[in-house]
Amino acid sequence: MPARLQLIWVQIFRFISAVFSFFKSILGWILKQVFGSLSWQAPSWSLWSAAKLRQVANWIFATRKRALTIVLSALLGVGGSYYGWQWYQQLPKPVLTAYQVK
């Protein structure tokens, strides 16, 4: 691509970017006038749960033996649940009969 053509595309992109930025600022001002200033803070139970989960993860992975035991137990539980579900699906299905009284 010739340098002059590339320069033109860069200028077009900058112009489009400036237009979008202008509309974004206008839309932001309008939304702030309508809804006010919005801010969000995580609920305390969420912060507490995350801290406890971090503590449990640190305790689990503190030693390799403990981590390996828990990970293998979890994999065994998931695998057993999957194959148990497959076995349950292979059981004979009951025949359902519908009756109608006239």
KEDRENMI-865634 format. One record per residue: residue number from 0; residue in three letters; x, y, z of N, C-alpha, C in turn. Coordinates in steps of 0.001 Angstrom, whole numbers. Layout:
<sites>
SITE  nuvo  vexdo  nx  ny  nz  cax  cay  caz  cx  cy  cz
SITE  NUM  Ala  X  Y  Z  X  Y  Z  X  Y  Z
...
</sites>
This chain:
<sites>
SITE  nuvo  vexdo  nx  ny  nz  cax  cay  caz  cx  cy  cz
SITE  0  Met  856  -1168  0  0  0  0  905  1234  0
SITE  1  Pro  663  2144  -902  1485  3365  -939  1343  4154  358
SITE  2  Ala  2392  4873  682  2435  5622  1939  1342  6687  1998
SITE  3  Arg  1056  7315  864  28  8369  843  -1349  7774  1129
SITE  4  Leu  -1646  6626  541  -2930  5966  773  -3052  5515  2228
SITE  5  Gln  -1960  5018  2773  -1961  4605  4172  -2212  5806  5078
SITE  6  Leu  -1629  6948  4759  -1833  8167  5536  -3301  8598  5492
SITE  7  Ile  -3911  8472  4341  -5336  8822  4203  -6184  7911  5076
SITE  8  Trp  -5906  6594  5069  -6676  5666  5909  -6503  5970  7389
SITE  9  Val  -5299  6334  7792  -5051  6690  9193  -5866  7926  9563
SITE  10  Gln  -5914  8913  8678  -6690  10118  8964  -8184  9808  9033
SITE  11  Ile  -8668  8950  8140  -10089  8555  8178  -10393  7838  9488
SITE  12  Phe  -9527  6922  9891  -9737  6199  11141  -9743  7149  12336
SITE  13  Arg  -8823  8101  12358  -8785  9077  13460  -10055  9923  13497
SITE  14  Phe  -10566  10295  12322  -11799  11076  12266  -12972  10259  12806
SITE  15  Ile  -13101  9012  12350  -14193  8153  12829  -14059  7930  14329
SITE  16  Ser  -12837  7720  14792  -12613  7530  16221  -13017  8778  17015
SITE  17  Ala  -12703  9954  16498  -13076  11197  17178  -14589  11367  17217
SITE  18  Val  -15281  10998  16118  -16740  11098  16084  -17355  10159  17122
SITE  19  Phe  -16878  8899  17172  -17405  7961  18165  -17115  8429  19582
SITE  20  Ser  -15943  8983  19807  -15590  9485  21126  -16512  10636  21526
SITE  21  Phe  -16826  11503  20578  -17725  12616  20838  -19113  12108  21234
SITE  22  Phe  -19654  11154  20439  -20976  10617  20757  -20972  9843  22073
SITE  23  Lys  -19863  9165  22367  -19762  8450  23639  -19810  9416  24812
SITE  24  Ser  -19122  10540  24687  -19133  11511  25778  -20515  12139  25937
SITE  25  Ile  -21188  12422  24836  -22547  12972  24915  -23496  11967  25544
SITE  26  Leu  -23424  10695  25089  -24289  9661  25654  -23994  9468  27140
SITE  27  Gly  -22725  9495  27503  -22364  9376  28920  -22933  10512  29741
SITE  28  Trp  -22875  11725  29216  -23424  12870  29944  -24932  12729  30115
SITE  29  Ile  -25625  12325  29043  -27082  12152  29113  -27446  11074  30132
SITE  30  Leu  -26775  9932  30074  -27070  8859  31026  -26791  9285  32462
SITE  31  Lys  -25746  10083  32672  -25446  10563  34018  -26537  11515  34501
SITE  32  Gln  -27086  12328  33603  -28166  13239  33981  -29445  12478  34312
SITE  33  Val  -29688  11377  33598  -30918  10612  33810  -30811  9707  35033
SITE  34  Phe  -29719  8932  35123  -29602  7920  36173  -28696  8332  37322
SITE  35  Gly  -27938  9368  37159  -27000  9767  38197  -25707  8971  38083
SITE  36  Ser  -24873  9109  39067  -23588  8420  39088  -23792  7010  39624
SITE  37  Leu  -23424  6009  38835  -23589  4620  39242  -22249  4046  39649
SITE  38  Ser  -22253  3295  40740  -21050  2567  41151  -21502  1258  41783
SITE  39  Trp  -20627  255  41728  -20980  -1058  42247  -19882  -1545  43150
SITE  40  Gln  -20296  -2174  44236  -19355  -2784  45159  -19848  -4195  45443
SITE  41  Ala  -18954  -5137  45456  -19339  -6527  45689  -19963  -6662  47071
SITE  42  Pro  -20988  -7534  47203  -21609  -7729  48515  -20624  -8388  49485
SITE  43  Ser  -20847  -8165  50769  -19903  -8657  51776  -19832  -10175  51781
SITE  44  Trp  -20953  -10868  51537  -20917  -12327  51541  -20051  -12856  50407
SITE  45  Ser  -20026  -12131  49279  -19204  -12550  48144  -17716  -12409  48474
SITE  46  Leu  -17354  -11306  49105  -15967  -11101  49503  -15545  -12139  50534
SITE  47  Trp  -16432  -12440  51495  -16146  -13434  52529  -15970  -14808  51898
SITE  48  Ser  -16871  -15163  50956  -16791  -16470  50289  -15497  -16594  49491
SITE  49  Ala  -15117  -15553  48800  -13881  -15592  48018  -12663  -15766  48930
SITE  50  Ala  -12670  -15096  50068  -11556  -15225  51013  -11482  -16648  51562
SITE  51  Lys  -12622  -17222  51923  -12643  -18594  52448  -12219  -19593  51376
SITE  52  Leu  -12662  -19403  50147  -12273  -20284  49057  -10764  -20209  48824
SITE  53  Arg  -10196  -19016  48926  -8758  -18850  48792  -8018  -19573  49914
SITE  54  Gln  -8561  -19515  51145  -7948  -20215  52272  -7962  -21720  52055
SITE  55  Val  -9097  -22243  51587  -9210  -23675  51331  -8243  -24105  50234
SITE  56  Ala  -8157  -23332  49169  -7237  -23659  48077  -5795  -23627  48566
SITE  57  Asn  -5441  -22654  49379  -4083  -22592  49925  -3802  -23804  50815
SITE  58  Trp  -4790  -24226  51617  -4619  -25383  52489  -4466  -26656  51666
SITE  59  Ile  -5283  -26789  50605  -5220  -27994  49773  -3862  -28103  49090
SITE  60  Phe  -3396  -27018  48502  -2172  -27074  47717  -913  -26769  48537
SITE  61  Ala  -1027  -26807  49870  142  -26573  50717  1130  -27729  50588
SITE  62  Thr  628  -28946  50452  1500  -30105  50269  1055  -30878  49035
SITE  63  Arg  2011  -31493  48376  1700  -32235  47153  820  -33441  47438
SITE  64  Lys  1107  -34139  48530  346  -35349  48854  -1130  -35027  49062
SITE  65  Arg  -1403  -33973  49800  -2786  -33568  50056  -3467  -33133  48753
SITE  66  Ala  -2764  -32350  47959  -3337  -31877  46696  -3629  -33044  45773
SITE  67  Leu  -2689  -33978  45651  -2883  -35137  44786  -4054  -35983  45268
SITE  68  Thr  -4156  -36183  46572  -5259  -36975  47118  -6603  -36330  46819
SITE  69  Ile  -6724  -35044  47012  -7991  -34363  46798  -8338  -34298  45314
SITE  70  Val  -7362  -34022  44463  -7629  -33958  43028  -8039  -35330  42500
SITE  71  Leu  -7323  -36391  42912  -7696  -37741  42467  -9068  -38152  43004
SITE  72  Ser  -9382  -37766  44245  -10706  -38072  44795  -11802  -37357  44011
SITE  73  Ala  -11552  -36115  43648  -12540  -35367  42869  -12727  -36002  41493
SITE  74  Leu  -11621  -36387  40839  -11727  -37045  39535  -12449  -38376  39639
SITE  75  Leu  -12172  -39134  40697  -12856  -40411  40915  -14351  -40183  41137
SITE  76  Gly  -14697  -39159  41895  -16109  -38851  42123  -16828  -38439  40851
SITE  77  Val  -16188  -37613  40045  -16795  -37177  38787  -16929  -38355  37830
SITE  78  Gly  -15865  -39154  37712  -15921  -40321  36828  -16962  -41327  37279
SITE  79  Gly  -17030  -41578  38578  -18032  -42508  39098  -19445  -42001  38870
SITE  80  Ser  -19637  -40707  39023  -20971  -40138  38778  -21362  -40284  37315
SITE  81  Tyr  -20404  -40043  36429  -20690  -40157  34996  -21065  -41596  34628
SITE  82  Tyr  -20253  -42552  35062  -20545  -43944  34720  -21790  -44448  35445
SITE  83  Gly  -22066  -43931  36633  -23316  -44276  37318  -24522  -43776  36536
SITE  84  Trp  -24427  -42584  35989  -25507  -42039  35177  -25690  -42853  33900
SITE  85  Gln  -24590  -43255  33287  -24670  -44092  32092  -25340  -45428  32406
SITE  86  Trp  -25005  -46015  33538  -25627  -47276  33956  -27125  -47078  34180
SITE  87  Tyr  -27485  -45979  34837  -28895  -45702  35111  -29685  -45528  33817
SITE  88  Gln  -29089  -44903  32831  -29773  -44709  31552  -29994  -46020  30814
SITE  89  Gln  -29184  -47050  31093  -29305  -48338  30422  -30330  -49263  31072
SITE  90  Leu  -30856  -48870  32241  -31872  -49699  32902  -33139  -49755  32063
SITE  91  Pro  -33897  -50857  32149  -35146  -50944  31385  -36131  -49859  31820
SITE  92  Lys  -36820  -49303  30861  -37795  -48247  31131  -39162  -48885  31366
SITE  93  Pro  -39937  -48377  32315  -41270  -48935  32541  -42221  -48597  31391
SITE  94  Val  -43136  -49500  31162  -44148  -49273  30129  -45301  -48512  30766
SITE  95  Leu  -45640  -47375  30217  -46718  -46564  30753  -47975  -46783  29911
SITE  96  Thr  -49083  -46982  30588  -50354  -47219  29905  -51301  -46085  30261
SITE  97  Ala  -51981  -45573  29269  -52960  -44518  29507  -54359  -45099  29435
SITE  98  Tyr  -55202  -44698  30367  -56597  -45142  30398  -57491  -43946  30188
SITE  99  Gln  -58626  -44191  29571  -59576  -43117  29364  -60970  -43671  29689
SITE  100  Val  -61724  -42950  30517  -63083  -43362  30913  -64070  -42563  30095
SITE  101  Lys  -65016  -43287  29461  -66019  -42611  28650  -67372  -42647  29310
</sites>
